[in-house]
Amino acid sequence: MNNIGLLVFITIMWMMILAAAAFLVILVAPLEVVFLHNGVNRIIISTIQALISIVVVILLILFLSRFKKMYVRRNLKI
């Protein structure tokens, strides 16, 4: 039973990582195409994309850490 819990934990962790990556690829990367047609400077677009990416990675790290703590507490019954 403990192995099933670990498998679920790993699966959820990977789903979170893949969701963050998909968000970055599907929504953040095309910002360049959308804003270049409006005459926005390329450096401004890249800065916005970088800031969004940094925030997403920081949030991903925080959520993964919190989820890991929940899993460890549940298994150690603290």
Protein Blocks (a to p, Z undefined) as FASTA:
>chain_A
ZZmmmmmmmmmmmmmmmmmmmmmmmmmmmmmmmmmmnopafklmmmmmmmmmmmmmmmmm
mmmmmmmmmmmmmmnoZZ
